């Protein structure tokens, strides 16, 4: 698997009139997994996967998933020197499912694939924003004031707080973008394209809103 690596060093240095305070940094690395296209699932299986992710539909013909793994490491914790160095590694495994009832040479297959590729591009936009968001999270969770009051670094508390904030930000950024693709107007256009080929392949009166995105 090939990876594209983006690194950001986010530093925070706050000076006190009397005593120096904690210096905190977080190195962020994002490892992008290679997108795979899975044509082995049928409509029933994709529909079930959508429902499991909270996107219930009558017929599921396409699905984008990006499995994300986030690791936070405390690389240096030095209370005497008041220095905290962190590293955050984010690894993704993106996959697009297109129902096997849609032949690869069909217009309907290309239509569904194109729709899910838009979700993948939106997910990449979120990943590009994450390093700066992680910088803000780090400054809040491991702020010099917090470290001063606690007299050091509580790694368990800090880790839990960090991931709570990270998960919230990641989901929120996605929720701002993906509904644009899944708007009623978008589904109406999809239903009218390819001369109604989706309906011919899947049965009478298909619901265009069957295309859904799931990221976890």
Residue pairs with C-beta under 8 A, 6 or more apart in sequence:
1 33
1 34
2 34
3 31
3 32
3 33
4 30
4 31
4 32
5 29
5 30
5 31
6 28
6 29
6 30
6 131
7 27
7 28
7 29
8 27
8 28
8 131
8 132
8 135
9 25
9 26
9 27
10 25
10 26
10 27
10 28
10 131
10 132
10 134
10 135
10 138
10 139
11 23
11 24
11 25
12 23
12 24
12 25
12 138
12 139
12 143
12 144
13 23
14 21
14 22
14 144
15 21
20 82
21 82
21 144
21 147
21 148
22 82
22 83
22 84
22 142
22 144
22 147
22 148
23 82
23 83
23 84
24 84
24 85
24 86
24 138
24 139
24 142
24 143
24 144
24 147
25 84
25 85
25 86
26 85
26 86
26 87
26 88
26 134
26 135
26 138
27 75
27 85
27 86
27 87
27 88
28 87
28 88
28 90
28 130
28 131
28 134
28 135
29 87
29 88
29 89
29 90
30 90
30 92
30 127
30 130
30 131
31 89
31 90
31 91
31 92
32 92
32 94
32 124
32 127
33 91
33 92
33 93
33 94
34 94
35 94
35 95
35 96
35 120
36 94
36 95
36 96
37 95
37 96
37 98
37 113
38 95
38 96
38 97
38 98
39 97
39 98
39 100
39 104
40 100
41 49
41 97
41 99
41 100
42 99
42 100
42 101
43 59
43 60
43 61
43 99
43 101
43 202
46 60
46 61
46 62
46 63
46 97
46 99
47 57
47 58
47 59
47 60
47 210
48 60
49 60
49 63
49 65
49 97
49 214
50 56
50 57
50 60
50 63
50 212
50 214
51 57
53 212
53 214
53 216
54 214
55 212
55 213
55 214
57 207
57 209
57 210
57 212
58 207
58 210
59 202
59 206
59 207
59 210
60 99
60 210
60 211
60 212
61 98
61 99
61 101
61 102
61 108
61 112
61 198
61 202
61 210
61 211
62 96
62 97
62 98
62 99
62 112
62 113
62 115
62 116
62 210
62 211
62 212
63 96
63 97
63 116
63 212
63 213
63 214
64 94
64 95
64 96
64 97
64 116
64 119
64 120
64 123
64 213
64 214
64 215
65 94
65 95
65 96
65 97
65 214
65 215
65 216
66 92
66 93
66 94
66 95
66 120
66 123
66 215
66 216
67 92
67 93
67 94
67 95
67 216
68 90
68 91
68 92
68 93
68 170
68 215
68 216
69 90
69 91
69 92
69 93
70 88
70 89
70 90
70 91
70 163
70 166
71 88
71 89
71 90
71 91
72 86
72 87
72 88
72 159
72 162
72 163
73 86
73 87
73 88
73 89
74 84
74 85
74 86
74 153
74 155
75 85
75 86
75 87
76 83
76 84
76 85
77 83
77 84
77 152
77 153
77 155
78 84
79 151
79 152
79 153
82 147
84 142
84 147
84 153
86 138
86 142
88 134
90 127
90 130
92 123
92 127
94 120
94 123
96 113
96 116
96 117
96 120
97 116
98 109
98 112
98 113
98 116
99 112
101 201
101 202
102 108
102 109
102 112
102 198
102 201
103 109
106 194
106 197
106 201
107 193
107 194
107 195
107 197
108 194
108 197
108 198
108 201
111 190
111 193
111 194
111 197
111 198
112 198
112 211
115 181
115 190
115 211
116 211
116 213
118 181
119 178
119 181
119 213
119 215
122 174
122 177
122 178
122 180
122 181
123 174
123 215
125 177
126 170
126 173
126 174
126 177
129 173
130 169
130 170
130 173
133 169
133 173
134 166
137 162
137 165
137 166
137 169
138 162
140 165
141 158
141 161
141 162
141 165
142 153
142 158
142 162
147 153
174 215
178 213
178 215
181 213
182 209
182 211
182 212
182 213
184 209
187 208
187 209
187 211
188 208
190 198
190 208
190 211
191 198
191 199
191 206
191 208
198 206
198 208
199 205
199 206
